[in-house]
């Protein structure tokens, strides 16, 4: 009996020693696992930090490139705006000069239109820029720019001072043109003056055609056809004669 008790005690003692060894092994394994996890976390953290550094580097480079691009564009835009401003200033200066010159010419012509006509013996003496060609050119320019009164004043001054000049027929014709459709009676009177004073001028058939057209627009076809026939008979080779023949064939 005593021997059996000793055997049991020995077994229990050995069993306790075995349990302590297992616990130590488990603790060792747990510690090793924790170290591995810590090392893995550390490596992951390092990788993340490196990746973050790369991203920050790329971002900084992009920011630098964008900054340089913006500076370049800003400088280019500033230069373009400066050039545009310079051109606008130049255009404004030219426009202002043109307006001033136009006002001066208009004033000169209007003053001349109301000045008394010099006696016949004193004609032929004119200041520079007042010759027949100059007056005709001024009249044409003003007519094209939509200033009929100023144009008419220039043409009439030419007719008063240079009635025998080759440009006289042209000037008389354009007096009629400056009245246009707004004052048909005055226009017709001016065209009739071309026929009366310059019947052999190339402007004569054109004046007749203008008169015929005005009668046609009024609905007076009898008077219109009469003037068309005058063109065909009196100026058969003119361009207006061809137009008049067409009008007579197609009543």
C-alpha positions as CSV (number, residue, x, y, z in Angstrom):
1,X,0.0,0.0,0.0
2,X,2.8,2.4,0.8
3,X,4.5,1.5,-2.4
4,X,1.4,2.3,-4.4
5,X,1.0,5.7,-2.8
6,X,4.6,6.5,-3.7
7,X,4.0,5.5,-7.3
8,X,0.9,7.8,-7.5
9,X,2.8,10.7,-6.0
10,X,5.6,10.2,-8.5
11,X,3.2,10.1,-11.4
12,X,1.5,13.3,-10.3
13,X,4.9,15.0,-9.9
14,X,6.0,14.0,-13.4
15,X,2.6,15.1,-14.8
16,X,3.0,18.6,-13.2
17,X,6.5,18.9,-14.7
18,X,5.1,18.1,-18.1
19,X,2.3,20.7,-17.9
20,X,4.8,23.4,-16.9
21,X,7.0,22.6,-20.0
22,X,4.0,22.8,-22.3
23,X,3.0,26.2,-20.9
24,X,6.5,27.5,-21.4
25,X,6.5,26.2,-25.0
26,X,3.2,27.9,-25.7
27,X,4.4,31.1,-24.2
28,X,7.6,31.0,-26.3
29,X,5.5,30.4,-29.5
30,X,3.2,33.3,-28.6
31,X,6.2,35.6,-28.1
32,X,7.7,34.5,-31.4
33,X,4.4,35.1,-33.1
34,X,4.2,38.5,-31.6
35,X,7.7,39.4,-32.8
36,X,6.9,38.2,-36.3
37,X,3.7,40.3,-36.3
38,X,5.6,43.3,-35.1
39,X,8.3,42.8,-37.7
40,X,5.6,42.4,-40.4
41,X,3.8,45.6,-39.2
42,X,7.1,47.4,-39.2
43,X,7.9,46.3,-42.8
44,X,4.4,47.3,-43.9
45,X,4.8,50.6,-42.3
46,X,8.1,51.1,-44.0
47,X,6.6,50.2,-47.3
48,X,3.7,52.6,-46.8
49,X,6.1,55.3,-45.7
50,X,8.2,54.8,-48.9
51,X,5.1,54.8,-51.0
52,X,3.9,57.9,-49.4
53,X,7.2,59.6,-50.0
54,X,7.0,58.6,-53.7
55,X,3.5,60.1,-54.0
56,X,4.6,63.3,-52.3
57,X,7.6,63.6,-54.6
58,X,5.3,63.1,-57.7
59,X,2.9,65.6,-56.3
60,X,5.6,68.2,-55.7
61,X,7.0,67.7,-59.2
62,X,3.5,68.2,-60.7
63,X,2.9,71.3,-58.6
64,X,6.3,72.7,-59.7
65,X,5.5,72.0,-63.4
66,X,2.0,73.5,-63.0
67,X,3.5,76.6,-61.3
68,X,6.0,77.1,-64.1
69,X,3.3,76.6,-66.7
70,X,1.0,79.1,-65.0
71,X,3.8,81.6,-64.8
72,X,4.6,81.1,-68.5
73,X,1.0,81.5,-69.5
74,X,0.6,84.6,-67.3
75,X,3.6,86.2,-68.9
76,X,2.4,85.3,-72.4
77,X,-1.1,86.6,-71.7
78,X,0.3,89.8,-70.2
79,X,2.4,90.3,-73.3
80,X,-0.6,89.5,-75.6
81,X,-2.8,92.0,-73.6
82,X,-0.2,94.6,-73.9
83,X,0.0,94.2,-77.6
84,X,-3.7,94.2,-78.0
85,X,-3.9,97.4,-75.9
86,X,-1.2,99.0,-78.0
87,X,-3.1,98.2,-81.2
88,X,-6.3,99.5,-79.8
89,X,-4.6,102.7,-78.9
90,X,-3.2,103.0,-82.4
91,X,-6.6,102.3,-84.0
92,X,-8.2,104.9,-81.7
93,X,-5.5,107.5,-82.7
94,X,-6.0,106.8,-86.4
95,X,-9.8,106.9,-86.0
96,X,-9.6,110.2,-84.2
97,X,-7.3,111.7,-86.8
98,X,-9.6,110.5,-89.6
99,X,-12.6,112.0,-87.8
100,X,-10.8,115.3,-87.3
101,X,-9.7,115.4,-90.9
102,X,-13.2,114.5,-92.1
103,X,-14.7,117.3,-89.9
104,X,-12.2,119.8,-91.3
105,X,-13.0,118.8,-94.9
106,X,-16.7,119.0,-94.2
107,X,-16.4,122.4,-92.6
108,X,-14.3,123.7,-95.5
109,X,-16.8,122.4,-98.1
110,X,-19.8,123.7,-96.2
111,X,-18.1,127.1,-95.8
112,X,-17.4,127.2,-99.5
113,X,-20.9,126.3,-100.4
114,X,-22.2,129.5,-98.7
115,X,-19.3,131.8,-99.8
116,X,-20.1,134.3,-102.6
117,X,-19.1,133.1,-106.0
118,X,-16.1,135.1,-107.4
119,X,-16.7,137.2,-110.5
120,X,-15.9,135.4,-113.8
121,X,-12.8,137.4,-114.3
122,X,-11.4,136.3,-111.0
123,X,-12.0,132.6,-111.3
124,X,-9.1,130.3,-111.8
125,X,-7.2,131.4,-108.7
126,X,-7.7,128.8,-106.0
127,X,-5.9,127.7,-102.9
128,X,-4.1,124.3,-102.9
129,X,-6.5,121.5,-102.6
130,X,-9.4,123.4,-104.3
131,X,-8.8,122.3,-107.9
132,X,-11.6,120.6,-109.9
133,X,-10.1,117.1,-109.4
134,X,-9.7,117.7,-105.7
135,X,-13.3,118.9,-105.3
136,X,-14.6,116.0,-107.4
137,X,-12.6,113.5,-105.3
138,X,-13.9,115.0,-102.1
139,X,-17.5,114.8,-103.4
140,X,-17.1,111.1,-104.4
141,X,-15.6,110.2,-101.0
142,X,-18.3,111.9,-99.1
143,X,-21.0,110.4,-101.3
144,X,-19.6,106.9,-100.6
145,X,-19.4,107.6,-96.9
146,X,-23.0,108.5,-96.7
147,X,-22.7,112.3,-96.5
148,X,-24.8,113.5,-99.4
149,X,-25.0,117.1,-98.4
150,X,-21.3,117.5,-98.1
151,X,-20.8,115.7,-101.3
152,X,-23.3,117.8,-103.1
153,X,-21.6,121.0,-101.8
154,X,-18.3,119.8,-103.3
155,X,-19.9,119.0,-106.7
156,X,-21.7,122.3,-106.9
157,X,-18.5,124.2,-106.0
158,X,-16.8,122.4,-108.9
159,X,-19.7,123.4,-111.3
160,X,-19.6,127.0,-110.1
161,X,-15.9,127.5,-110.4
162,X,-15.0,125.2,-113.3
163,X,-18.2,124.9,-115.5
164,X,-16.2,123.9,-118.6
165,X,-14.0,121.3,-116.9
166,X,-14.3,117.7,-118.2
167,X,-15.5,116.7,-114.7
168,X,-18.4,119.1,-114.8
169,X,-20.8,116.5,-116.4
170,X,-19.8,114.0,-113.8
171,X,-20.3,116.5,-111.0
172,X,-23.8,117.4,-112.3
173,X,-24.7,113.7,-112.6
174,X,-23.6,113.1,-109.0
175,X,-25.6,116.0,-107.7
176,X,-28.6,114.0,-108.9
177,X,-27.2,110.9,-107.2
178,X,-26.9,112.7,-103.9
179,X,-30.6,113.4,-103.8
180,X,-31.4,109.8,-104.5
181,X,-34.9,108.4,-103.9
182,X,-35.6,110.7,-101.0
183,X,-35.9,113.8,-103.2
184,X,-36.8,112.5,-106.7
185,X,-37.9,115.9,-108.1
186,X,-34.5,117.5,-107.2
187,X,-32.7,114.4,-108.5
188,X,-34.6,114.6,-111.8
189,X,-33.9,118.3,-112.2
190,X,-30.1,117.6,-111.8
191,X,-30.3,114.8,-114.4
192,X,-32.1,117.1,-116.8
193,X,-29.2,119.6,-116.3
194,X,-26.8,116.9,-117.5
195,X,-28.9,116.5,-120.7
196,X,-29.2,120.2,-121.2
197,X,-25.6,121.2,-120.5
198,X,-23.6,118.1,-121.4
199,X,-25.7,116.2,-124.0
200,X,-22.6,114.6,-125.6
201,X,-21.2,113.3,-122.3
202,X,-21.3,109.6,-121.4
203,X,-23.3,110.7,-118.4
204,X,-26.2,111.8,-120.6
205,X,-27.6,108.3,-121.3
206,X,-27.1,107.4,-117.7
207,X,-29.1,110.5,-116.6
208,X,-31.9,109.6,-119.1
209,X,-32.0,106.1,-117.8
210,X,-32.3,107.4,-114.2
211,X,-35.2,109.6,-115.2
212,X,-36.9,106.8,-117.0
213,X,-36.6,104.5,-113.9
214,X,-38.0,107.2,-111.6
215,X,-41.1,107.5,-113.9
216,X,-41.4,103.7,-113.9
217,X,-41.2,103.6,-110.1
218,X,-44.0,106.2,-109.9
219,X,-46.2,104.1,-112.2
220,X,-46.0,106.5,-115.1
221,X,-45.1,103.9,-117.8
222,X,-45.9,106.2,-120.7
223,X,-43.3,108.8,-119.5
224,X,-40.8,106.0,-118.7
225,X,-41.1,104.4,-122.2
226,X,-40.7,107.8,-123.8
227,X,-37.3,108.3,-122.0
228,X,-36.3,104.7,-122.9
229,X,-36.9,105.5,-126.5
230,X,-34.9,108.7,-126.2
231,X,-31.9,106.6,-125.0
232,X,-32.3,104.1,-127.9
233,X,-32.5,106.8,-130.5
234,X,-30.0,109.3,-129.1
235,X,-27.4,107.0,-127.6
236,X,-27.9,103.6,-129.5
237,X,-24.4,102.3,-128.6
238,X,-24.5,103.0,-124.9
239,X,-24.9,100.4,-122.3
240,X,-28.1,102.1,-121.2
241,X,-29.5,101.6,-124.7
242,X,-29.3,97.8,-124.2
243,X,-31.2,98.1,-120.9
244,X,-33.7,100.4,-122.5
245,X,-34.4,98.0,-125.4
246,X,-35.0,95.3,-122.9
247,X,-37.5,97.5,-121.0
248,X,-39.3,98.3,-124.3
249,X,-39.5,94.7,-125.3
250,X,-41.0,93.7,-121.9
251,X,-43.6,96.3,-121.1
